[in-house]
Amino acid sequence: MMSAKLLKVAWRAIGAGVLMASSVLVSALELRLLDGMTGQPLKDATVVWRLGTNEAGTLSADANGRVEISLPATGSNPVRIIGRKQGYAPMTMSWEARNAPVRFDLLLPEAQHMGGRVMDESGGPVVGAEVKLILPQRLAGPWVAVDDLPLKSDSEGRWGCDWVPKNAAYVYVEVSHPDYLSSDDGVTLEALRAGTAEQKLFSAATVRGRVFDEGGEPVPGATVVLGSEDGLWPGGDGVKAAKAAPALRLIEVKRELPSIEVRLTRGVPLRVRVVDEAGQPIPEVKATVDEWQSETRGSWMFPGWEWQTDADGRFVWSNAPPQKALWTFNKSGLMSRGHHAVSPSAEEQVITLSPAFRIRGNVTDATTGQPVPEFVLTPRFVQIHSTAGAAVTNVGEWSEYSRKPCSDGKFSLYYEYPLLSGTRDVHDWQFRVEADGYASAVSRAVRDKERGLQLDFKLEPLPLPEIAVAAPAGTKPVTAAAAVQPGSARPGDSITLFVKLRIAPGHHIYALEDSGCRNLPTSLDATLPRVLKPDGSWVGPEPKVQKDGSRTIAVEALFRRRFMVERGEARKHKLPVKLRYQVCNEALCWPPENIVLETELEVLASQR
């Protein structure tokens, strides 16, 4: 049975319809507010609750921390509760009224005080800054009612609150003010607890003005984009309108900046036709401006201006700026032309697109003729031109971004984008194949016009590196050593790291990643920051599966992993390797152990 006070609050929240309909079914939600640490009831805690968009009600908990709320049994509006008590973090929870539980315990964690100060760039206070705290929150169930507790800085720029949970693992602070740039500078928990956290905001300026045409008439619908003095990026001082050429204007951004005026002038026509190698028009080619450089300092990067060719392969930009722009032309099935310079002129500009580049081939063992099961193929660009009657070749670097893993001794590659943009003609190609246990192979220069070529590789097997490993004995039932192959490499090349183990008779270790039991699987770690990058996972011998499901390795084991040389000073580098394992015999298992190894890799100077 509800008290008269409780009935009054419940009816007010439900609305006039409940007062008029005596037959409306109601249900009761019994809420207990408890100490989040001890589970003890919180006497005189308050509950603020709201049904849908109705007026909120407030109730006080009794000596047992209980509150009873009356809800419509069939209502679909959400009911939301917030539990509060001095010294505790406010917690909130919500349900649809018809799905609300009969009883619910709301645990309030003990709270702590946090605070700080918001300053401008000169160290003066920022008054009225909005402060938002971001705390750890549960994915389901009650959460800290942060959004119901707005914070603002006072006349000294200070803010504070006493409702942050004591067990919060982190607190991020976001500060904003309409006259300043927002800040999310990191502050420490220690500084927040001491109330000494400081965050600095930098003054923001308002840029306003008008856009006119060359006759002095206002231009409606012009697009204005702001950026740095060095250049503009999408969305980020350029002005563009459909009936005028775009314009760049350099301005000094400062407080109380006077209104600026921008005058747009008529541009010049830019006529472009896109054709294939036979001179036939290509329709539906997308033409996009990558960069436009103005006569003043700065450029507009990726402004979002694009056209599509018609059935005759043509498009016209009737109000192009007089300066050159860099364009990309592309259509599926054709080789894209990127960062291609085009300038307006009296003549129609003709752009030629060639077919996409395709190549396929086989990779086999030079000794057995069998397909190489796994390998990596990497392309690079080749430019061959004549200077003073002599052929000069310029080649690119082998890039990790172009590497393609292949299998079963076959590859098929397809390129719609060149490896090098901005050239008059599409470059030629060169390919490298790498595989574990084989010497790498590099193809001849493949002309771009050789599209569809069958290119085969025969890889010469490499003997495994000689790795001397001491015999296991006594307290060392497992011994190991490491080596790299090849011992020297250039940036862009691959190397293989080998780790060889010897295991005492009657003993065993466990497979990589999955031991098949509670014992520790074997793991290896080798890092050489800013020099080597892993290219694949560690590979080891096939383990023996025992009757109990454990996966064991005995006698001897060879593990390997491929790495790519990213960069690094041209010299010899020490490569540390950590081996972690657990060794057992028929009688017992020893605790997990580590072996730290070291081998050497010589990084050679980059060479094209």
C-alpha positions in Angstrom: 0.0 0.0 0.0 1.5 3.4 -1.0 1.6 6.4 1.3 -0.5 9.5 0.5 2.7 11.4 -0.3 3.9 8.7 -2.7 0.5 8.5 -4.4 0.6 12.2 -5.0 4.0 12.1 -6.7 3.2 9.1 -8.8 -0.1 10.5 -10.1 1.5 13.8 -10.9 4.2 12.0 -13.0 1.7 9.8 -14.8 -0.6 12.6 -15.8 -4.2 13.7 -15.9 -5.3 10.6 -17.7 -4.5 8.4 -14.7 -6.6 10.7 -12.4 -9.6 10.4 -14.6 -9.5 6.6 -15.2 -9.8 4.7 -12.0 -9.5 1.4 -13.7 -5.9 2.0 -15.0 -3.6 -0.8 -13.7 -0.5 0.3 -11.8 2.5 -1.6 -10.6 5.1 -0.8 -7.9 8.9 -0.6 -8.3 10.6 -1.2 -4.9 14.0 0.4 -5.1 16.8 -0.1 -2.5 19.7 2.3 -2.4 22.8 0.6 -1.0 26.4 1.4 -0.3 28.3 0.1 -3.3 31.2 -1.3 -1.1 29.4 -2.7 2.0 25.9 -3.3 0.7 24.4 -1.4 3.7 21.2 0.6 3.1 21.6 4.3 2.6 19.0 6.1 4.8 17.8 9.5 3.6 19.2 8.9 0.1 17.1 10.6 -2.6 15.6 9.3 -5.8 14.7 11.5 -8.7 12.5 9.7 -11.2 10.7 10.6 -14.4 8.2 8.8 -16.6 8.6 9.7 -20.2 8.7 13.5 -20.6 6.5 14.2 -17.5 7.6 16.3 -14.6 10.2 14.6 -12.4 9.4 13.5 -8.9 11.7 13.2 -5.8 11.5 10.7 -3.0 13.6 10.0 0.1 14.6 6.5 1.2 13.5 5.2 4.6 15.8 3.7 7.2 16.2 0.5 5.0 17.2 2.6 2.0 13.8 1.7 0.4 11.7 3.8 -2.0 8.5 2.7 -3.8 7.5 4.1 -7.1 4.1 3.6 -8.7 4.1 2.9 -12.5 1.5 2.0 -15.2 1.6 -1.7 -15.7 1.1 -1.4 -19.5 2.9 1.8 -20.3 5.6 1.9 -23.0 7.2 5.2 -21.8 10.6 4.9 -20.3 11.1 5.4 -16.6 14.4 6.7 -15.4 15.7 6.9 -11.9 18.7 8.7 -10.3 19.9 7.8 -6.9 21.8 10.4 -4.9 23.4 10.8 -1.4 26.1 13.1 -0.2 29.5 11.4 -0.3 28.4 9.0 -3.0 28.5 9.0 -6.8 25.0 9.5 -8.3 23.9 6.4 -10.3 21.1 6.2 -12.9 19.1 3.4 -14.5 16.2 3.2 -17.0 13.6 0.7 -18.3 10.4 0.8 -20.2 7.7 1.2 -17.5 6.0 -2.2 -18.4 9.3 -4.0 -18.2 10.5 -2.4 -14.9 11.4 -5.0 -12.3 9.4 -5.4 -9.1 12.5 -4.9 -7.0 15.9 -3.4 -7.8 19.0 -2.6 -5.8 20.8 0.5 -6.9 24.4 0.5 -5.5 26.0 3.9 -5.1 29.9 3.9 -5.1 31.8 6.1 -2.6 32.7 9.4 -4.3 35.7 11.7 -4.2 36.2 15.4 -4.9 37.9 16.5 -8.1 38.5 20.0 -9.5 40.7 22.2 -11.6 41.1 25.6 -13.2 40.4 26.8 -16.8 42.8 29.5 -18.1 43.3 31.5 -21.3 46.6 31.6 -23.1 47.9 34.4 -20.8 47.0 32.5 -17.6 43.9 34.5 -16.8 40.7 32.8 -15.7 38.1 31.7 -18.2 34.6 32.2 -16.8 31.6 30.1 -17.7 33.6 27.3 -19.5 31.6 24.0 -19.7 33.5 21.1 -18.2 32.6 17.5 -19.1 34.1 14.5 -17.3 34.4 11.2 -19.1 34.5 8.3 -16.7 34.6 4.5 -17.0 31.0 3.3 -17.6 29.4 -0.1 -17.6 28.1 -1.6 -20.9 24.9 -2.7 -19.2 23.1 -1.8 -15.9 23.4 1.4 -13.9 25.8 4.1 -14.9 27.2 7.3 -13.3 24.7 10.1 -14.0 27.4 12.4 -15.5 25.1 14.1 -18.0 22.7 15.3 -15.2 25.5 17.2 -13.4 26.7 20.0 -15.6 29.9 21.8 -14.5 31.0 25.4 -15.3 34.0 27.4 -14.3 33.5 30.3 -11.8 34.8 33.9 -11.8 38.3 32.5 -11.0 38.1 29.9 -13.7 37.8 27.2 -11.1 35.4 24.2 -11.2 34.9 21.3 -8.8 32.6 18.4 -8.0 32.3 15.8 -5.3 30.5 13.0 -7.1 33.3 11.1 -9.1 33.5 7.4 -8.0 36.6 6.7 -5.9 37.4 3.6 -8.0 37.4 5.4 -11.3 40.4 4.1 -13.2 40.6 7.2 -15.4 39.0 10.6 -15.8 39.2 12.5 -19.0 38.3 16.2 -19.0 36.8 18.1 -22.0 36.5 21.9 -21.7 34.6 24.2 -24.1 33.6 27.8 -24.4 32.0 29.7 -27.3 34.9 32.3 -27.3 37.7 29.8 -27.2 38.9 26.7 -29.0 37.9 23.5 -27.2 40.5 21.6 -25.2 40.9 18.0 -24.1 44.5 18.4 -22.8 45.4 15.4 -20.6 45.4 16.0 -16.8 46.4 13.4 -14.2 44.2 11.9 -11.6 46.5 13.2 -8.9 46.0 16.8 -10.1 42.3 16.4 -10.3 42.0 15.0 -6.8 44.2 17.9 -5.5 42.1 20.4 -7.4 45.2 21.7 -9.2 44.4 20.4 -12.7 44.9 23.2 -15.2 43.7 23.4 -18.7 44.4 26.2 -21.2 42.0 27.5 -23.8 43.1 29.6 -26.7 41.0 32.5 -28.0 38.8 31.9 -31.0 38.1 34.6 -33.6 34.9 35.0 -35.7 35.5 35.4 -39.4 32.6 37.1 -41.2 32.2 38.8 -44.5 30.4 39.1 -47.8 31.0 37.6 -51.3 30.4 39.8 -54.3 30.8 39.3 -58.1 33.0 41.5 -60.2 30.0 43.9 -60.7 29.6 44.4 -56.9 26.4 42.3 -56.7 26.1 39.9 -53.8 26.7 36.2 -54.6 24.2 33.9 -52.8 25.1 30.3 -52.1 28.9 30.7 -52.3 30.9 28.1 -50.4 33.5 29.4 -48.0 36.3 27.1 -46.7 38.8 28.1 -44.0 42.3 26.6 -43.6 45.9 27.4 -42.8 48.0 29.9 -44.8 49.9 27.0 -46.4 47.0 25.3 -47.8 43.4 24.1 -47.5 42.1 20.6 -47.1 38.5 19.5 -47.6 36.1 21.3 -45.3 38.9 23.2 -44.1 40.2 30.3 -47.0 38.7 29.5 -50.2 35.5 30.8 -51.8 33.7 29.1 -54.6 30.4 29.8 -56.5 28.9 28.1 -59.5 29.0 31.2 -61.8 32.5 32.4 -60.9 36.1 31.0 -60.6 37.2 30.0 -57.1 39.4 32.4 -55.2 41.9 32.2 -52.3 42.2 35.0 -49.8 44.9 35.3 -47.1 43.6 37.0 -43.9 45.1 37.5 -40.5 42.8 35.8 -38.0 42.5 37.8 -34.8 39.9 38.9 -32.3 37.4 41.6 -33.4 38.4 40.9 -37.0 36.5 43.4 -39.3 34.2 42.0 -41.9 36.0 41.0 -45.1 34.9 41.3 -48.7 35.7 38.7 -51.3 35.2 39.4 -55.0 34.7 36.5 -57.4 35.5 37.0 -61.1 34.5 35.1 -64.1 36.9 32.2 -64.9 38.1 30.8 -68.2 36.7 27.7 -69.9 38.6 24.5 -69.4 37.7 21.9 -72.1 38.9 18.4 -71.6 38.5 15.2 -73.7 39.5 11.8 -72.5 40.4 9.1 -75.1 41.9 5.6 -75.2 45.1 4.7 -76.9 43.4 4.5 -80.2 42.0 8.0 -79.8 38.5 6.9 -79.2 36.4 8.8 -76.7 35.8 7.3 -73.2 32.5 8.2 -71.6 31.8 8.2 -67.8 35.3 9.0 -66.7 35.4 10.7 -63.3 37.7 13.8 -63.3 38.6 15.2 -59.9 40.7 18.1 -58.9 43.4 17.0 -56.4 45.0 20.4 -55.9 44.6 24.0 -57.1 47.4 26.5 -56.5 46.4 30.1 -56.5 48.6 33.1 -57.5 48.8 34.0 -53.8 50.5 31.7 -51.3 48.8 28.5 -50.6 46.8 25.9 -52.4 43.4 24.2 -52.1 43.8 20.4 -51.6 41.1 18.0 -52.6 38.4 20.6 -52.8 35.8 18.1 -54.0 35.4 19.5 -57.5 34.6 16.7 -60.0 33.1 16.1 -63.4 32.2 13.2 -65.6 32.8 12.9 -69.3 29.9 12.6 -71.7 29.3 10.2 -74.5 32.0 12.0 -76.5 34.5 11.8 -73.7 34.2 15.5 -73.0 33.5 17.8 -70.1 33.7 21.6 -69.7 34.5 23.7 -66.6 33.1 27.0 -67.7 34.6 29.0 -64.8 38.0 27.4 -64.1 40.7 29.5 -62.5 43.5 30.5 -64.9 46.2 28.6 -62.9 47.0 25.0 -63.5 45.4 22.3 -61.3 46.4 18.7 -60.6 43.7 16.2 -61.6 42.9 12.5 -61.3 41.1 10.8 -64.2 39.8 7.3 -63.5 37.3 4.7 -64.7 37.0 1.0 -63.7 39.0 -1.2 -66.1 41.4 1.6 -67.0 44.7 2.8 -65.6 44.1 5.9 -63.5 46.0 9.1 -64.2 46.7 10.9 -60.9 48.2 14.3 -60.0 48.1 15.2 -63.7 48.7 18.9 -64.4 46.1 20.6 -66.6 45.9 24.3 -67.4 43.1 26.2 -69.1 43.9 27.2 -72.7 42.2 28.0 -76.0 42.8 24.4 -77.1 40.9 21.3 -75.9 43.1 19.3 -73.4 43.3 15.6 -74.4 43.9 13.0 -71.7 44.8 9.4 -72.8 43.9 6.5 -70.5 45.4 3.1 -71.1 44.0 -0.3 -70.0 44.6 -1.5 -66.5 47.8 -3.5 -66.0 47.5 -7.2 -65.6 50.2 -9.8 -65.1 50.2 -13.5 -64.0 52.7 -16.3 -63.6 54.0 -19.3 -61.8 56.6 -19.6 -59.1 58.4 -23.0 -58.9 61.4 -24.6 -57.1 64.3 -24.4 -59.6 65.5 -27.9 -58.5 62.4 -29.9 -58.3 60.0 -27.9 -60.5 57.4 -28.1 -57.8 55.2 -25.1 -57.1 56.4 -22.9 -54.2 53.5 -23.2 -51.6 53.8 -19.7 -50.2 55.6 -16.6 -51.4 55.3 -12.8 -51.4 55.4 -10.7 -54.6 56.3 -7.0 -54.6 56.2 -4.6 -57.5 58.0 -1.3 -58.1 58.0 1.3 -60.8 60.7 1.6 -63.5 61.2 4.6 -65.7 63.5 4.2 -68.8 64.3 7.4 -70.7 67.1 8.6 -73.0 69.5 11.4 -71.9 72.2 12.6 -74.3 71.7 9.5 -76.4 72.2 7.1 -73.4 69.4 5.1 -71.7 68.8 6.1 -68.1 66.8 3.9 -65.7 65.1 5.2 -62.6 63.5 2.6 -60.3 61.4 2.9 -57.2 61.8 1.3 -53.8 60.3 -2.0 -52.8 57.3 -0.9 -50.7 55.6 -2.8 -48.0 52.2 -1.3 -49.0 52.5 -3.1 -52.4 53.4 -6.5 -51.1 51.0 -9.3 -51.9 51.1 -12.8 -50.3 50.5 -15.6 -52.8 50.1 -19.4 -52.6 50.2 -22.6 -54.6 52.9 -21.4 -57.0 50.6 -19.0 -58.9 50.0 -15.3 -58.9 47.7 -12.9 -60.8 47.9 -9.2 -60.3 45.7 -6.4 -61.5 46.4 -2.6 -61.2 44.1 0.3 -61.9 46.4 2.8 -60.2 50.0 3.3 -61.0 52.7 3.1 -58.4 53.9 6.6 -59.4 51.6 9.5 -60.2 52.0 12.8 -61.9 54.1 11.5 -64.9 53.2 12.0 -68.6 53.3 8.3 -69.4 52.5 5.3 -67.3 55.7 3.8 -65.8 57.1 0.3 -66.5 57.2 -2.4 -63.9 59.5 -4.8 -62.0 58.6 -7.6 -59.7 60.4 -9.4 -56.9 59.5 -12.8 -55.4 60.5 -13.9 -51.9 59.8 -17.2 -50.1 61.2 -18.9 -47.0 64.1 -21.2 -47.8 64.7 -19.6 -51.2 66.9 -16.8 -52.6 64.7 -13.9 -53.7 64.3 -13.4 -57.5 63.8 -10.1 -59.4 62.2 -9.9 -62.9 63.4 -7.9 -65.8 61.8 -4.5 -66.4 58.3 -5.2 -67.8 57.0 -2.6 -70.2 53.6 -1.2 -69.4 52.5 -2.2 -72.9 53.2 -5.8 -72.0 49.9 -6.0 -70.2 48.7 -9.6 -69.7 52.2 -11.0 -69.7 52.9 -14.5 -68.4 55.9 -14.0 -66.1 57.4 -17.1 -64.4 60.0 -17.4 -61.6 62.2 -20.3 -60.7 63.5 -19.9 -57.2 66.8 -21.3 -56.1 66.6 -23.2 -52.7 68.8 -21.9 -49.9 70.4 -24.2 -47.4 69.3 -23.7 -43.8 71.7 -21.5 -41.9 74.2 -23.2 -39.7 73.1 -22.8 -36.2 75.3 -24.2 -33.5 73.3 -25.1 -30.4 74.9 -26.4 -27.2 73.8 -29.9 -26.0 71.2 -29.8 -23.2 72.5 -31.2 -19.9 71.9 -31.0 -16.1 69.8 -28.0 -15.1 69.4 -26.9 -18.8 67.2 -29.5 -20.5 66.5 -26.9 -23.3 69.1 -25.0 -25.2 68.7 -22.6 -28.1 70.4 -20.3 -30.6 69.3 -17.9 -33.3 70.3 -16.8 -36.8 69.0 -14.6 -39.7 69.0 -15.4 -43.4 70.3 -13.5 -45.3 72.6 -11.8 -42.8 72.5 -8.5 -44.6 69.5 -6.7 -46.3 68.4 -3.3 -47.5 65.2 -1.4 -46.6 62.3 -3.1 -48.4 64.0 -6.5 -48.3 62.8 -9.5 -46.3 64.8 -11.6 -43.9 63.9 -14.8 -42.0 64.8 -15.3 -38.3 65.5 -18.8 -37.3 65.5 -20.1 -33.7 66.8 -23.7 -33.2 66.1 -25.7 -30.0 67.6 -28.8 -28.6 65.6 -30.7 -25.9 67.1 -33.3 -23.5 66.0 -36.9 -24.1 62.9 -37.8 -22.2 61.8 -34.2 -22.0 59.4 -32.1 -24.1 58.0 -28.6 -24.5 54.7 -27.5 -25.9 53.5 -26.2 -29.3 53.2 -22.6 -30.3 50.1 -20.7 -29.1 48.1 -23.8 -28.1 49.6 -26.4 -25.7 46.4 -28.5 -25.6 46.5 -28.5 -21.8 47.0 -26.3 -18.8 50.8 -26.0 -19.3 52.4 -23.0 -21.0 52.6 -23.0 -24.9 55.9 -22.0 -26.4 56.3 -18.4 -27.5 58.9 -16.2 -29.1 59.4 -12.5 -29.3 61.9 -10.6 -31.5 61.7 -6.8 -31.9 64.0 -4.3 -33.5 62.0 -1.0 -33.4 62.1 1.2 -36.5 64.2 -1.4 -38.3 62.2 -4.6 -38.6 58.5 -5.2 -39.1 56.9 -8.7 -38.7 55.7 -10.2 -42.0 53.6 -13.2 -40.9 53.5 -15.3 -37.8 56.0 -17.7 -36.2 56.1 -21.1 -37.8 57.3 -24.2 -35.9 57.3 -28.0 -36.3 54.1 -30.0 -36.2 53.6 -31.1 -32.6 52.7 -34.6 -31.5 49.2 -34.9 -30.0 49.3 -37.0 -26.8 46.4 -39.1 -25.4 45.5 -36.3 -23.0 45.3 -33.8 -25.8 48.5 -32.0 -25.0 50.6 -30.9 -28.1 54.3 -31.6 -27.5 57.6 -31.1 -29.2 60.7 -33.2 -28.3 64.3 -33.7 -29.3 64.8 -30.8 -31.7 62.8 -27.9 -33.1 63.3 -25.1 -35.6 61.1 -22.0 -35.5 61.1 -19.3 -38.1 59.5 -15.9 -38.8 59.7 -13.5 -41.7 60.5 -9.8 -41.2 60.6 -6.9 -43.5 63.4 -4.3 -43.2 61.6 -1.0 -42.9 64.4 1.4 -42.4 67.4 1.9 -40.1 70.9 3.2 -40.0 73.2 1.4 -42.4 75.2 -0.7 -39.9 75.1 -3.9 -38.0 72.2 -4.2 -35.6 71.9 -6.5 -32.6 68.6 -8.4 -32.7 67.3 -9.7 -29.3 65.1 -12.8 -29.2 63.2 -14.0 -26.2 62.1 -17.7 -26.0 59.5 -18.6 -23.3 58.6 -22.3 -22.7 57.7 -24.9 -20.1 59.6 -28.2 -20.1 58.3 -31.5 -18.7 59.2 -35.2 -18.5 57.2 -38.2 -17.5 57.4 -37.4 -13.8 57.1 -33.6 -13.4 56.9 -30.2 -15.1 59.3 -27.3 -14.3 58.0 -23.7 -13.9 58.0 -21.7 -17.1 61.4 -20.4 -18.2 62.9 -17.8 -20.5 66.0 -18.0 -22.7 67.3 -14.7 -24.1 69.2 -14.9 -27.4 70.9 -12.4 -29.7 71.8 -12.5 -33.3 73.0 -9.9 -35.8 71.6 -8.3 -38.9 73.5 -5.9 -41.2 71.3 -3.2 -42.7 72.7 -1.9 -46.0 72.2 1.5 -47.5 69.0 1.9 -49.5 69.7 1.4 -53.2 67.6 1.9 -56.3 
